[in-house]
Amino acid sequence: MSILNVEHLTHGFGERAIFNDVSFRLLKGEHIGLVGANGEGKSTFMNIITGKLQPDEGKVEWSKRVRVGYLDQHTVLDTGMTIRDVLRSAFSYLYEYEARLNEAYMEMTDADDYKMSALMEETGELQELLETHDFYIVDSKVEEVARALGITALGLDSDVTELSGGQRTKILLAKLLLEKPDILLLDEPTNYLDTEHIEWLRRYLNDYENAFILISHDIPFLNSVINLIYHMDNQTLTRYVGDYDKFQDIYAMKKAQTEAAYNRQQKEIADLKDFVARNKARVATRNMAMSRQKKLEKMEKIELTQEKPKPSFHFLSARTPGRYIFKTNDLLIGYDSPLTQPMDLEMQRGQKIAITGSNGIGKTTLLKSLLGLISPLEGKVEQGEFLEIGYFEQELSSAINKSCLHEIWDTFPYMNQAEVRACLAKSGLTTKHIESNVRVLSGGEQAKVRLCKLQNKESNVLILDEPTNHLDVDAKEELKRALQEYKGSILMVCHEPDFYDGLATDIWDFSGYSIRRD
């Protein structure tokens, strides 16, 4: 049974085409991975099928009475709500049923026989709906999912406005899972989850009876939960049966076949053109030359897919720092209240450290405290000598309202325009990306702009807060290679073991210092 039909979808932003005559059909129970390089339009596709964006051309048609749940990268929560309020709002339709049930009971007090019969039938249906959807154990279901995703540690009565971006995303994910819609649309759901909670989500999706479409650059996670791949590439959408690894094998084979056919055709074209050039002027061979010319004109040309620019990262090294990068003495971090126990930490030159642990326990706050961006509640931080620090923040500043070109140019005014464009191109961005406003780019493209800044500034210490979030597979592989090659020290918050394995010299599990527990 088809849940969603997309026919002849065409869409773009200005001169930048995203989709060209794309069709798509989603069947009940399908578990789909939507893959493609940064900027190919995966999030735009989600926004179109959910009605947040109107396509330039084409039709999007959902089956009747289908409940759709969408986890968006950029969803915000209303101020004044508690975490419990947000999670319970997943059952708002059941509370409406309950309100109508109570209203119907009140109407029974002065109803005649005919109306009483109708009210009895209605209340029976409403009561059955409430029981079927476990309305009377809603609070225990909220507690169960909150505990599984590590939300209980944040305090269910906490105001959502006090939460970090990662914590908000986790709460929205929990709400979505509680809703149990007919189809889940998940855009990078693992970005802000630690290993334990990613494992829980993996089990949940494997047992999920309804359909879902998943955008993820976390390939081990993707492979473990999907059975179909839709590849978004060069304005098209292509279906592959199997997981991501199977898709890569088939895609590579098709690409090799197309290239071989292209090379054969180019040789044939060259031979035909040569024959025509040599024989069109001779009377005896003119007819044969004209025949070859007609064949050339009627030939359906094979076109090779334009290769996407792959990023090439290289971090410039500054002078060698002193032996110690930083030391802390009884460091207590937080804002209004402590997030941790007192900490005595030490990082030495040459270490590449990955900090792990659940969201909300203070990892980002630690980085900002070490950098001096936040004052400690107690204790002190002592930075080493001759430090040249490069800092990659987890989230882009919302205040940026300029093109990628000018964002980099303003940071490095001594560069000329050609040099700025070359730097952005090396980071994996096309000319159209370079000239676009930073705010309209995808999360992965924005990350590449920030990495462009970072790699063009000399440093001997890199402080990286979730650098892999939103990056596509090629960019993550290249970033890992560049960080392995980097001569300086690295302190990195990361939730992807596949990324820091073979890169980090030390792993710090921050859970041991945190006051908060899952």
ZAGUTOR-570821 format. One record per residue (C-alpha): residue in one letter; x negated, y, z negated. Coordinates in pm, 1 decimal, decimal comma, padded with zeros to 6 digits. Layout:
BEGIN
{'a' {X Y Z}}
...
end
This chain:
BEGIN
{'m' {00000,0 00000,0 00000,0}}
{'s' {-00137,2 00339,7 00103,7}}
{'i' {-00159,1 00601,8 -00172,3}}
{'l' {-00321,8 00880,6 00028,3}}
{'n' {-00343,9 00957,5 00399,8}}
{'v' {-00574,4 01226,8 00538,0}}
{'e' {-00543,8 01289,2 00912,3}}
{'h' {-00762,7 01499,3 01143,5}}
{'l' {-00909,3 01711,4 00864,3}}
{'t' {-01120,2 02006,1 00978,2}}
{'h' {-01263,8 02263,7 00739,3}}
{'g' {-01550,1 02507,8 00699,5}}
{'f' {-01675,4 02816,0 00515,7}}
{'g' {-01739,4 03100,8 00755,7}}
{'e' {-01966,0 02968,8 01031,2}}
{'r' {-02062,5 02665,6 00824,6}}
{'a' {-01856,2 02360,0 00930,7}}
{'i' {-01796,9 02099,8 00658,8}}
{'f' {-01554,1 01850,6 00821,5}}
{'n' {-01463,4 01789,6 01183,3}}
{'d' {-01157,3 01573,1 01260,0}}
{'v' {-01195,8 01353,3 00949,2}}
{'s' {-00937,7 01083,5 00869,4}}
{'f' {-00917,5 00880,3 00550,3}}
{'r' {-00680,3 00631,4 00387,1}}
{'l' {-00678,2 00519,9 00023,8}}
{'l' {-00512,6 00190,9 -00070,3}}
{'k' {-00382,1 00086,8 -00409,6}}
{'g' {-00654,0 -00054,0 -00636,6}}
{'e' {-00950,5 00052,0 -00420,0}}
{'h' {-01265,0 00156,1 -00608,5}}
{'i' {-01445,7 00397,9 -00377,0}}
{'g' {-01786,0 00562,7 -00399,6}}
{'l' {-01803,3 00892,9 -00208,7}}
{'v' {-02168,1 00955,1 -00120,4}}
{'g' {-02374,2 01198,9 00081,3}}
{'a' {-02649,8 01456,6 00047,4}}
{'n' {-02601,7 01776,9 -00152,7}}
{'g' {-02383,7 02021,8 00037,2}}
{'e' {-02217,7 01767,6 00266,4}}
{'g' {-01875,3 01854,8 00121,3}}
{'k' {-01793,5 01584,4 -00135,8}}
{'s' {-01653,1 01824,4 -00395,9}}
{'t' {-01482,6 02026,3 -00119,4}}
{'f' {-01309,5 01706,1 -00002,6}}
{'m' {-01183,8 01646,4 -00358,7}}
{'n' {-01054,8 02004,4 -00377,7}}
{'i' {-00870,3 01965,4 -00048,0}}
{'i' {-00695,6 01638,1 -00132,4}}
{'t' {-00588,3 01777,3 -00471,8}}
{'g' {-00447,8 02092,8 -00311,2}}
{'k' {-00699,8 02333,9 -00464,3}}
{'l' {-00818,3 02420,5 -00112,7}}
{'q' {-00615,2 02437,0 00207,5}}
{'p' {-00789,5 02281,2 00510,7}}
{'d' {-00831,4 02477,9 00832,6}}
{'e' {-00662,1 02193,4 01019,3}}
{'g' {-00520,5 01849,1 00941,4}}
{'k' {-00273,3 01685,7 00705,2}}
{'v' {-00307,0 01552,4 00349,6}}
{'e' {-00018,5 01330,5 00240,8}}
{'w' {00021,8 01156,5 -00095,9}}
{'s' {00273,7 00880,0 -00165,8}}
{'k' {00576,1 00986,1 -00369,0}}
{'r' {00551,1 00985,2 -00749,2}}
{'v' {00174,2 00928,7 -00751,9}}
{'r' {00002,2 01070,2 -01063,2}}
{'v' {-00344,4 01204,6 -00977,6}}
{'g' {-00616,9 01273,6 -01234,1}}
{'y' {-00915,5 01486,4 -01128,0}}
{'l' {-01238,9 01542,3 -01320,7}}
{'d' {-01385,9 01855,0 -01164,6}}
{'q' {-01748,2 01969,4 -01217,3}}
{'h' {-01625,3 02323,2 -01290,3}}
{'t' {-01300,6 02278,8 -01489,0}}
{'v' {-01261,7 02512,4 -01787,9}}
{'l' {-01053,7 02468,9 -02103,8}}
{'d' {-00808,6 02719,3 -02251,1}}
{'t' {-00932,9 02917,4 -02549,4}}
{'g' {-00776,0 02852,1 -02887,9}}
{'m' {-00723,9 02479,1 -02833,1}}
{'t' {-00881,5 02213,4 -03052,0}}
{'i' {-01036,2 01897,0 -02913,5}}
{'r' {-00741,1 01700,2 -03053,1}}
{'d' {-00497,9 01935,0 -02873,4}}
{'v' {-00673,9 01878,5 -02540,7}}
{'l' {-00676,4 01500,5 -02579,8}}
{'r' {-00312,8 01483,3 -02691,9}}
{'s' {-00213,3 01695,4 -02390,7}}
{'a' {-00283,3 01384,2 -02183,1}}
{'f' {00053,0 01262,0 -02310,4}}
{'s' {00245,1 01586,6 -02254,8}}
{'y' {00494,8 01411,4 -02028,0}}
{'l' {00571,9 01165,0 -02310,1}}
{'y' {00633,2 01450,7 -02554,5}}
{'e' {00877,5 01591,5 -02299,3}}
{'y' {01053,5 01254,2 -02293,1}}
{'e' {01069,0 01257,2 -02673,8}}
{'a' {01212,1 01611,7 -02677,0}}
{'r' {01481,2 01511,4 -02430,8}}
{'l' {01555,5 01195,9 -02635,4}}
{'n' {01610,3 01403,0 -02950,4}}
{'e' {01823,5 01647,8 -02754,2}}
{'a' {02037,6 01363,0 -02620,2}}
{'y' {02092,4 01226,6 -02972,0}}
{'m' {02212,0 01573,6 -03079,9}}
{'e' {02456,0 01584,5 -02787,0}}
{'m' {02608,3 01255,0 -02900,3}}
{'t' {02760,6 01417,7 -03209,7}}
{'d' {03045,6 01575,5 -03011,5}}
{'a' {03045,6 01373,7 -02687,1}}
{'d' {03357,2 01210,4 -02538,2}}
{'d' {03355,3 00843,6 -02435,6}}
{'y' {03246,1 00911,3 -02077,6}}
{'k' {02957,7 01140,1 -02178,5}}
{'m' {02863,0 00905,6 -02464,3}}
{'s' {02821,3 00619,0 -02218,0}}
{'a' {02589,9 00830,7 -01998,6}}
{'l' {02389,6 00949,4 -02300,8}}
{'m' {02352,9 00593,6 -02431,5}}
{'e' {02215,8 00484,8 -02094,8}}
{'e' {01976,9 00783,2 -02078,4}}
{'t' {01847,0 00739,0 -02434,8}}
{'g' {01791,4 00369,6 -02369,7}}
{'e' {01579,5 00448,9 -02062,7}}
{'l' {01383,3 00718,9 -02246,0}}
{'q' {01321,2 00491,7 -02544,0}}
{'e' {01193,9 00216,8 -02313,3}}
{'l' {00962,4 00462,4 -02135,4}}
{'l' {00817,6 00582,8 -02466,4}}
{'e' {00757,5 00228,9 -02588,4}}
{'t' {00612,3 00114,4 -02254,0}}
{'h' {00360,4 00399,0 -02256,5}}
{'d' {00261,7 00336,4 -02621,9}}
{'f' {00392,4 00674,7 -02734,4}}
{'y' {00412,7 00570,6 -03097,5}}
{'i' {00042,0 00488,4 -03114,6}}
{'v' {-00079,3 00797,0 -02923,4}}
{'d' {-00297,1 00920,8 -03210,0}}
{'s' {-00475,7 00587,2 -03245,3}}
{'k' {-00542,6 00581,9 -02866,8}}
{'v' {-00682,9 00934,3 -02888,5}}
{'e' {-00911,9 00825,6 -03173,8}}
{'e' {-01023,5 00513,8 -02982,0}}
{'v' {-01130,1 00696,3 -02663,6}}
{'a' {-01280,4 00987,4 -02860,2}}
{'r' {-01492,7 00742,1 -03058,2}}
{'a' {-01598,6 00550,5 -02744,0}}
{'l' {-01725,2 00867,0 -02572,8}}
{'g' {-01893,7 01013,3 -02880,4}}
{'i' {-01639,0 01294,7 -02920,5}}
{'t' {-01542,3 01211,9 -03279,8}}
{'a' {-01882,5 01340,9 -03393,4}}
{'l' {-01792,6 01689,1 -03266,7}}
{'g' {-01489,2 01704,8 -03497,5}}
{'l' {-01147,2 01664,3 -03335,8}}
{'d' {-01026,0 01986,2 -03496,9}}
{'s' {-01313,3 02193,8 -03350,8}}
{'d' {-01226,7 02481,2 -03115,0}}
{'v' {-01311,5 02393,2 -02753,6}}
{'t' {-01459,1 02740,6 -02696,6}}
{'e' {-01749,9 02645,6 -02925,5}}
{'l' {-01858,7 02353,4 -02709,6}}
{'s' {-02139,2 02325,8 -02455,5}}
{'g' {-02069,4 02258,4 -02086,9}}
{'g' {-02159,6 01891,9 -02131,4}}
{'q' {-01929,8 01852,7 -02430,7}}
{'r' {-01639,2 02014,4 -02243,7}}
{'t' {-01692,1 01777,3 -01951,6}}
{'k' {-01690,2 01479,2 -02187,1}}
{'i' {-01359,4 01593,2 -02342,4}}
{'l' {-01200,2 01642,2 -01999,9}}
{'l' {-01313,3 01292,3 -01903,8}}
{'a' {-01156,8 01148,6 -02221,3}}
{'k' {-00828,6 01331,8 -02149,1}}
{'l' {-00827,9 01198,0 -01795,8}}
{'l' {-00884,1 00838,9 -01907,6}}
{'l' {-00604,1 00871,1 -02164,7}}
{'e' {-00365,5 00987,1 -01890,5}}
{'k' {-00422,1 00662,8 -01692,3}}
{'p' {-00316,8 00818,1 -01360,3}}
{'d' {-00241,4 00614,1 -01047,1}}
{'i' {-00566,7 00744,0 -00902,3}}
{'l' {-00876,6 00882,5 -01073,1}}
{'l' {-01089,4 01139,2 -00890,3}}
{'l' {-01426,4 01160,0 -01066,1}}
{'d' {-01689,6 01416,9 -00966,2}}
{'e' {-02025,0 01332,1 -01129,3}}
{'p' {-01872,8 01192,8 -01452,9}}
{'t' {-02207,9 01066,7 -01589,9}}
{'n' {-02386,2 01404,0 -01567,0}}
{'y' {-02338,5 01481,7 -01935,6}}
{'l' {-02308,4 01130,8 -02078,8}}
{'d' {-02586,7 00945,9 -02258,4}}
{'t' {-02671,3 00580,4 -02193,1}}
{'e' {-02431,2 00433,0 -02449,4}}
{'h' {-02130,7 00626,3 -02321,5}}
{'i' {-02219,2 00561,4 -01955,4}}
{'e' {-02209,1 00190,8 -02041,5}}
{'w' {-01863,5 00232,3 -02198,0}}
{'l' {-01737,5 00418,7 -01889,2}}
{'r' {-01881,7 00144,0 -01668,3}}
{'r' {-01680,2 -00120,9 -01853,9}}
{'y' {-01369,4 00097,5 -01844,9}}
{'l' {-01386,2 00149,8 -01465,8}}
{'n' {-01458,6 -00216,9 -01400,1}}
{'d' {-01135,8 -00304,1 -01584,3}}
{'y' {-00938,4 -00016,2 -01430,0}}
{'e' {-00644,5 -00157,4 -01233,7}}
{'n' {-00561,5 00160,6 -01041,6}}
{'a' {-00756,6 00327,2 -00761,9}}
{'f' {-01040,8 00572,8 -00807,4}}
{'i' {-01276,5 00783,2 -00595,1}}
{'l' {-01613,5 00842,1 -00757,2}}
{'i' {-01879,3 01096,3 -00661,1}}
{'s' {-02208,2 01003,3 -00825,9}}
{'h' {-02580,3 01022,7 -00752,8}}
{'d' {-02644,1 00771,6 -01034,0}}
{'i' {-02688,8 00473,1 -00802,8}}
{'p' {-02710,6 00191,4 -01065,5}}
{'f' {-02384,3 00319,9 -01218,5}}
{'l' {-02220,5 00360,4 -00877,2}}
{'n' {-02317,7 00008,9 -00767,9}}
{'s' {-02173,1 -00143,2 -01084,8}}
{'v' {-01818,1 -00007,3 -01046,5}}
{'i' {-01728,4 00037,3 -00676,2}}
{'n' {-01648,4 -00200,7 -00388,9}}
{'l' {-01625,6 00049,5 -00100,8}}
{'i' {-01848,8 00332,8 00016,5}}
{'y' {-01738,1 00636,9 00215,7}}
{'h' {-02041,1 00820,0 00352,0}}
{'m' {-02008,6 01193,1 00418,6}}
{'d' {-02262,2 01299,1 00678,2}}
{'n' {-02271,2 01557,0 00958,9}}
{'q' {-01902,1 01654,2 00921,7}}
{'t' {-01782,1 01292,6 00941,2}}
{'l' {-01662,2 01031,2 00691,6}}
{'t' {-01754,7 00665,2 00752,2}}
{'r' {-01627,5 00359,6 00562,3}}
{'y' {-01856,2 00074,8 00449,0}}
{'v' {-01751,9 -00239,1 00261,3}}
{'g' {-01970,4 -00322,7 -00039,5}}
{'d' {-02190,8 -00125,3 -00277,5}}
{'y' {-02445,1 00150,1 -00211,5}}
{'d' {-02733,4 -00088,6 -00143,0}}
{'k' {-02526,4 -00274,3 00120,0}}
{'f' {-02428,3 00060,0 00274,6}}
{'q' {-02794,3 00165,6 00297,6}}
{'d' {-02886,2 -00158,7 00476,8}}
{'i' {-02603,2 -00123,6 00730,9}}
{'y' {-02662,8 00249,3 00776,7}}
{'a' {-03034,0 00193,7 00841,0}}
{'m' {-02955,0 -00081,8 01093,3}}
{'k' {-02698,3 00134,3 01278,2}}
{'k' {-02940,9 00425,7 01279,2}}
{'a' {-03218,2 00206,2 01425,9}}
{'q' {-02979,9 00072,4 01694,3}}
{'t' {-02869,8 00425,2 01787,7}}
{'e' {-03230,1 00544,3 01809,0}}
{'a' {-03324,8 00246,4 02030,1}}
{'a' {-03026,8 00312,3 02259,5}}
{'y' {-03116,0 00684,0 02268,0}}
{'n' {-03476,2 00607,1 02366,2}}
{'r' {-03362,5 00368,2 02642,2}}
{'q' {-03119,8 00627,1 02775,2}}
{'q' {-03382,0 00903,6 02767,2}}
{'k' {-03613,2 00683,0 02973,2}}
{'e' {-03331,6 00611,8 03218,6}}
{'i' {-03251,9 00985,6 03242,9}}
{'a' {-03617,6 01066,6 03305,5}}
{'d' {-03638,7 00798,4 03577,3}}
{'l' {-03319,0 00922,7 03745,2}}
{'k' {-03434,1 01285,4 03738,0}}
{'d' {-03771,0 01184,3 03882,0}}
{'f' {-03605,5 00987,7 04163,5}}
{'v' {-03372,2 01279,3 04247,5}}
{'a' {-03660,0 01530,1 04246,2}}
{'r' {-03869,7 01313,0 04480,2}}
{'n' {-03595,8 01209,4 04724,2}}
{'k' {-03329,6 01483,9 04750,1}}
{'a' {-03522,5 01670,9 05020,4}}
{'r' {-03576,0 01366,1 05245,2}}
{'v' {-03301,3 01285,6 05495,3}}
{'a' {-03350,3 00910,8 05467,4}}
{'t' {-03313,0 00903,2 05088,1}}
{'r' {-03084,7 01205,8 05030,2}}
{'n' {-02770,3 00996,0 04982,0}}
{'m' {-02941,2 00775,4 04723,0}}
{'a' {-03066,2 01086,1 04541,0}}
{'m' {-02714,6 01234,4 04536,4}}
{'s' {-02580,8 00905,3 04399,3}}
{'r' {-02837,7 00914,9 04117,0}}
{'q' {-02746,9 01279,7 04050,0}}
{'k' {-02378,3 01190,8 04012,9}}
{'k' {-02469,6 00908,6 03776,0}}
{'l' {-02666,5 01157,1 03566,0}}
{'e' {-02375,2 01399,8 03553,3}}
{'k' {-02122,4 01131,3 03452,2}}
{'m' {-02347,7 00971,6 03192,2}}
{'e' {-02215,8 00995,0 02834,6}}
{'k' {-02514,9 01123,5 02646,4}}
{'i' {-02617,5 00961,5 02318,7}}
{'e' {-02694,8 01223,9 02054,2}}
{'l' {-02907,9 01154,9 01752,5}}
{'t' {-02776,1 01272,0 01416,5}}
{'q' {-02961,5 01580,1 01304,1}}
{'e' {-03189,5 01485,1 01017,3}}
{'k' {-03116,3 01663,2 00690,2}}
{'p' {-03411,5 01853,9 00545,9}}
{'k' {-03561,7 01647,1 00267,1}}
{'p' {-03703,4 01839,8 -00027,3}}
{'s' {-04075,6 01854,3 -00089,8}}
{'f' {-04155,4 01965,7 -00442,5}}
{'h' {-04494,5 02073,6 -00573,8}}
{'f' {-04541,3 02249,9 -00907,4}}
{'l' {-04828,8 02496,0 -00925,7}}
{'s' {-05066,2 02443,6 -01218,0}}
{'a' {-05192,5 02726,7 -01436,8}}
{'r' {-05509,1 02725,2 -01650,5}}
{'t' {-05552,9 02447,7 -01905,8}}
{'p' {-05380,4 02528,6 -02237,1}}
{'g' {-05508,7 02453,3 -02585,6}}
{'r' {-05486,5 02105,6 -02739,3}}
{'y' {-05144,3 02164,1 -02898,5}}
{'i' {-04841,9 02278,5 -02698,6}}
{'f' {-04634,8 02336,1 -03010,9}}
{'k' {-04594,6 02230,4 -03371,9}}
{'t' {-04291,3 02268,7 -03597,1}}
{'n' {-04280,1 02282,7 -03974,7}}
{'d' {-03950,8 02196,1 -04150,4}}
{'l' {-03768,4 02329,0 -03844,6}}
{'l' {-03391,8 02354,6 -03891,8}}
{'i' {-03201,5 02445,1 -03573,3}}
{'g' {-02844,2 02549,6 -03506,9}}
{'y' {-02621,3 02852,5 -03482,4}}
{'d' {-02382,9 02916,2 -03772,8}}
{'s' {-02464,7 02580,7 -03932,5}}
{'p' {-02752,1 02330,3 -03899,2}}
{'l' {-02744,0 02071,6 -03619,7}}
{'t' {-03040,2 01874,6 -03753,2}}
{'q' {-03238,7 01771,3 -04053,5}}
{'p' {-03569,7 01957,2 -04106,9}}
{'m' {-03812,6 01847,9 -03833,2}}
{'d' {-04189,9 01823,6 -03814,7}}
{'l' {-04264,3 01777,2 -03445,0}}
{'e' {-04584,4 01796,5 -03246,5}}
{'m' {-04656,9 01799,3 -02873,2}}
{'q' {-05008,6 01779,2 -02736,2}}
{'r' {-05157,4 01872,5 -02401,2}}
{'g' {-05098,4 01605,0 -02133,9}}
{'q' {-04786,1 01454,8 -02288,6}}
{'k' {-04478,0 01408,3 -02073,2}}
{'i' {-04191,5 01363,2 -02318,1}}
{'a' {-03830,5 01262,2 -02245,4}}
{'i' {-03579,4 01357,9 -02514,8}}
{'t' {-03278,0 01127,3 -02531,6}}
{'g' {-02964,9 01114,0 -02746,6}}
{'s' {-02593,5 01191,6 -02737,2}}
{'n' {-02446,7 01522,7 -02622,7}}
{'g' {-02382,0 01784,7 -02887,4}}
{'i' {-02654,5 01680,3 -03128,7}}
{'g' {-02885,4 01972,6 -03051,4}}
{'k' {-03124,0 01875,8 -02767,9}}
{'t' {-03069,8 02195,8 -02567,8}}
{'t' {-03078,1 02400,1 -02889,9}}
{'l' {-03416,1 02241,9 -02970,5}}
{'l' {-03559,7 02347,3 -02634,4}}
{'k' {-03434,1 02704,4 -02679,1}}
{'s' {-03569,8 02715,5 -03034,2}}
{'l' {-03914,7 02598,4 -02917,4}}
{'l' {-03910,3 02865,2 -02646,1}}
{'g' {-03813,5 03134,9 -02896,5}}
{'l' {-03479,9 03203,5 -02724,5}}
{'i' {-03298,5 03107,9 -03047,6}}
{'s' {-03427,9 03183,5 -03395,3}}
{'p' {-03450,0 02879,6 -03626,1}}
{'l' {-03221,1 02868,2 -03929,5}}
{'e' {-03521,0 02763,9 -04138,0}}
{'g' {-03881,3 02660,4 -04084,3}}
{'k' {-04105,0 02774,8 -03803,4}}
{'v' {-04229,5 02697,2 -03453,9}}
{'e' {-04595,5 02746,5 -03368,9}}
{'q' {-04676,5 02760,7 -02997,0}}
{'g' {-05021,2 02669,8 -02869,7}}
{'e' {-05268,9 02894,4 -02692,5}}
{'f' {-05270,8 02993,3 -02324,4}}
{'l' {-04924,6 02851,7 -02251,1}}
{'e' {-04765,1 02928,6 -01914,1}}
{'i' {-04414,6 02784,6 -01947,6}}
{'g' {-04167,0 02701,9 -01670,2}}
{'y' {-03809,4 02656,5 -01794,5}}
{'f' {-03524,5 02481,1 -01609,1}}
{'e' {-03191,0 02554,6 -01776,7}}
{'q' {-02903,1 02307,7 -01769,5}}
{'e' {-02649,9 02553,7 -01626,3}}
{'l' {-02675,1 02833,7 -01370,1}}
{'s' {-02604,7 03185,3 -01493,8}}
{'s' {-02257,2 03295,2 -01382,2}}
{'a' {-02388,7 03649,1 -01339,4}}
{'i' {-02578,4 03564,7 -01018,6}}
{'n' {-02403,5 03723,7 -00718,8}}
{'k' {-02655,9 03726,8 -00437,8}}
{'s' {-02779,4 03508,1 -00154,0}}
{'c' {-03037,9 03235,1 -00210,7}}
{'l' {-03281,1 03439,8 -00002,9}}
{'h' {-03252,0 03747,0 -00227,1}}
{'e' {-03242,5 03541,9 -00549,3}}
{'i' {-03591,2 03406,4 -00469,1}}
{'w' {-03716,1 03728,5 -00311,1}}
{'d' {-03621,7 03930,4 -00620,9}}
{'t' {-03814,3 03680,1 -00834,5}}
{'f' {-04121,6 03684,3 -00606,1}}
{'p' {-04121,2 04033,1 -00446,0}}
{'y' {-04477,9 03994,0 -00319,2}}
{'m' {-04360,5 03728,0 -00069,1}}
{'n' {-04243,2 03823,5 00279,0}}
{'q' {-03913,0 03694,2 00418,3}}
{'a' {-04072,8 03411,3 00616,5}}
{'e' {-04248,7 03283,2 00302,8}}
{'v' {-03925,4 03294,7 00099,2}}
{'r' {-03737,7 03104,5 00369,8}}
{'a' {-04016,8 02847,2 00389,3}}
{'c' {-04005,9 02792,3 00010,5}}
{'l' {-03629,1 02737,4 00014,0}}
{'a' {-03654,1 02506,2 00316,0}}
{'k' {-03915,1 02296,7 00132,3}}
{'s' {-03663,3 02261,8 -00150,2}}
{'g' {-03421,8 02094,7 00093,6}}
{'l' {-03199,4 02388,9 00193,3}}
{'t' {-03091,0 02472,7 00549,3}}
{'t' {-03077,3 02819,0 00706,6}}
{'k' {-02703,1 02844,1 00635,4}}
{'h' {-02762,6 02755,2 00268,8}}
{'i' {-03044,4 03008,2 00243,4}}
{'e' {-02820,9 03289,0 00368,7}}
{'s' {-02518,7 03186,9 00155,4}}
{'n' {-02430,3 03331,6 -00184,7}}
{'v' {-02572,6 03111,6 -00461,4}}
{'r' {-02230,4 03085,7 -00626,9}}
{'v' {-02064,7 02914,2 -00327,6}}
{'l' {-02323,9 02635,7 -00311,0}}
{'s' {-02269,6 02289,5 -00455,2}}
{'g' {-02418,7 02199,1 -00793,2}}
{'g' {-02703,7 02011,9 -00623,3}}
{'e' {-02786,3 02300,7 -00390,1}}
{'q' {-02789,6 02544,4 -00682,7}}
{'a' {-03029,5 02312,7 -00865,8}}
{'k' {-03262,3 02318,9 -00563,2}}
{'v' {-03264,4 02701,2 -00569,8}}
{'r' {-03364,4 02694,0 -00937,3}}
{'l' {-03631,3 02430,1 -00869,4}}
{'c' {-03762,8 02653,9 -00589,9}}
{'k' {-03814,6 02927,5 -00848,9}}
{'l' {-03981,9 02689,1 -01090,1}}
{'q' {-04231,3 02538,9 -00846,8}}
{'n' {-04352,6 02875,4 -00715,7}}
{'k' {-04456,2 03000,2 -01059,0}}
{'e' {-04785,3 02874,6 -01203,2}}
{'s' {-04730,2 02678,6 -01524,5}}
{'n' {-04904,0 02435,4 -01755,5}}
{'v' {-04586,7 02331,9 -01944,1}}
{'l' {-04248,4 02248,3 -01791,3}}
{'i' {-03939,6 02256,0 -02015,8}}
{'l' {-03660,1 02079,1 -01826,8}}
{'d' {-03299,7 02052,2 -01948,6}}
{'e' {-03117,7 01776,0 -01754,1}}
{'p' {-03303,2 01845,0 -01425,2}}
{'t' {-03137,0 01555,3 -01237,8}}
{'n' {-02776,3 01672,8 -01283,7}}
{'h' {-02604,8 01709,0 -00941,5}}
{'l' {-02920,3 01622,4 -00742,1}}
{'d' {-02879,9 01371,9 -00458,3}}
{'v' {-03085,9 01053,9 -00434,9}}
{'d' {-03360,9 01194,7 -00209,0}}
{'a' {-03404,2 01504,1 -00427,1}}
{'k' {-03426,5 01298,0 -00747,8}}
{'e' {-03687,4 01066,2 -00598,5}}
{'e' {-03895,5 01360,9 -00477,1}}
{'l' {-03861,5 01545,0 -00809,4}}
{'k' {-03982,2 01238,2 -00998,1}}
{'r' {-04281,2 01204,9 -00764,8}}
{'a' {-04370,7 01573,8 -00807,4}}
{'l' {-04344,2 01555,1 -01187,2}}
{'q' {-04562,9 01244,3 -01193,2}}
{'e' {-04820,5 01434,5 -00989,6}}
{'y' {-04795,3 01749,9 -01205,2}}
{'k' {-05113,7 01811,6 -01407,1}}
{'g' {-04944,3 01996,3 -01692,0}}
{'s' {-04729,9 01883,1 -01985,4}}
{'i' {-04354,8 01815,2 -01966,3}}
{'l' {-04078,9 01826,7 -02226,7}}
{'m' {-03756,4 01706,5 -02068,2}}
{'v' {-03400,0 01631,8 -02179,9}}
{'c' {-03273,6 01350,3 -01958,0}}
{'h' {-02998,2 01087,8 -01975,6}}
{'e' {-03119,5 00874,3 -01680,1}}
{'p' {-03363,9 00600,4 -01782,1}}
{'d' {-03432,1 00521,7 -01414,6}}
{'f' {-03564,4 00875,5 -01372,3}}
{'y' {-03794,7 00904,7 -01671,5}}
{'d' {-03914,3 00541,4 -01658,4}}
{'g' {-04271,6 00555,0 -01522,7}}
{'l' {-04281,1 00932,7 -01569,8}}
{'a' {-04259,6 00989,6 -01945,0}}
{'t' {-04557,1 00907,4 -02167,6}}
{'d' {-04334,1 00934,2 -02478,0}}
{'i' {-03962,0 00898,1 -02554,4}}
{'w' {-03809,6 01098,4 -02838,2}}
{'d' {-03470,7 00968,6 -02952,7}}
{'f' {-03322,3 01285,1 -03098,0}}
{'s' {-03040,3 01096,7 -03272,6}}
{'g' {-03274,3 01034,1 -03565,0}}
{'y' {-03295,6 01407,4 -03640,4}}
{'s' {-02933,5 01502,3 -03581,7}}
{'i' {-02681,5 01554,0 -03859,3}}
{'r' {-02400,1 01467,9 -03618,7}}
{'r' {-02326,6 01100,1 -03554,2}}
{'d' {-02109,9 00919,1 -03298,6}}
end
